């Protein structure tokens, strides 16, 4: 009898860790090295214990001493050891050693691999739970170039031994998935949690590369991490590769614009440009240490039911073309997003919002599921050094421009609103383009799908051309009257 697990995987299809390691060991073609730093040799231990490991393990090592590690892999520019660059150096170095020391003519059918991790487990005071980088460089054909899978993890357990054991299971899952699930990256991703509870480990970044993953869009893999409850937030850059949020946001001033960006319009970019100017003018903000993020929530992607991956990639394509960093989160409430950012920075933050979103923030119904209600949420939201920049709205019936001065909130939260407004937490974006107040993304989207003319002029420079060329958002034809 099959029982459904998270991610719709079945117990009947999940092999025990020992069985996975043994299957790898019994495959006479798979041969490689293990290099593990910081949490013991936990992954290779599973292969030794499974038996028949002599045909799989060429070498297992752990350069714990920093001087030894530097002598083998070199010194990092930032003098850190638990980094992506360190992991990749380890993978490259160990792979070169295999190629140098093993005569390919004697091993024509061997599929070489190099597995590595560099990890910091929970510290003695238990204030830092630990994190790490794990990766594998591997062949699926002796004549092909190498493929690579690199991921970042954050431990949730509060015991070092438990973290080590979890890391060992994850390593086995990664190696097994690389060789046996590579034709289905989504299932490969889900398999990382085989024999691991979701409350033990968070995976918040992953990148696939190599000939067998040429068709894989890493942005889509990033989405899968949030969709499968592996993490609450992921980020990718303009080049489409996934980024580690902790690295991008560390000690930064953060300005966030939340939206559907379906598609990104002149309104979005006007809000971006003007809120950025206001943010950079703040005394506590250093533009050189500032990070602007375009954020889309998972609930927004599910607004029409199941997540449409093509629609997600269409949005991502446009935002990346504008040179933006994009974040996908599972934080429907703004205070949870701000709490998440606060894990990485204590510097000033800001949110750029439209009128409707601000009204929602001051609506008690928005917080009914929280024990402390709106007061608890606002305590978490505005306790941080946070400001909100408000983009105006034009009432379609009266033509009145609505901003923070004349916005109507619920009577019970009116005084609360006045308090935060008086204390300079809510700031109007006054230098806006009035013509943009007539633009609505839902209208633009409908025009694109219906093949109407005129939507092109409602989008930022170059965006219409991308939509037409790549047939995004159901666009079926190019305009005939290009200006």
Secondary structure, 3 states (H helix, E strand, C coil): CCCECHHHCEHHHCCCHHHHHHHHHCCCCEEEEEEEECCCCHHHHHHHHHCCHHHCEEEEECCCCHHHHHHHHCCCCCCCCCCHHHHHHHHHHHHHHHHHHCCCCCCCCCEEEEEEEEEECCCCCCCCCCEEEEEEEECCCCCCCCEEEEEEEEECCCCHHHHHHHHHHHHHHHHHHHHHCCCCHHHHHHHCCCCCCCCCEEEEEEEEECHHHCCCCHHHHHHHHHHCCCCCEEEECCCCCEECHHHHHCCCEEEEEECCCCCCCHHHHHHHHHHHHHHHHCCCCCHHHEEEEEEEEHHHHCCCCCCCHHHHHHHHHHHHHCCCEEEEECCCCHHHHHHHHCCCCCCCEEEEEEHHHHHHHCCHHHHCCCCCHHHHHHHHHHCCCEEEEEECEECCCCCCEECCCCCCCCHHHHHHHHHHHHCCCEEEECCCCHHHHHCCHHHHHHHHHHCCCCHHHHCCCCHHHHHHHHCHHHCCCCCCCCC
